Amino acid sequence: MNNITFGLLFAAVAGIMVFIALDELLPSAQKFGQHHLSIYGLITGMAIMAVSLLLFA
């Protein structure tokens, strides 16, 4: 297994994890009336991760 294979596998697993989190958490947030707050948190978290990868990689 090479670096490209690992990268593709990690990207697929990350996509599945994001989908499951949104599929489970967004309806719960909407039920409590805070669905916009959860989307803002998701976008903020992704931005923080992107910046940290750029700064420390």
Helices and strands as residue ranges (DSSP letters): H 3-31, H 35-56
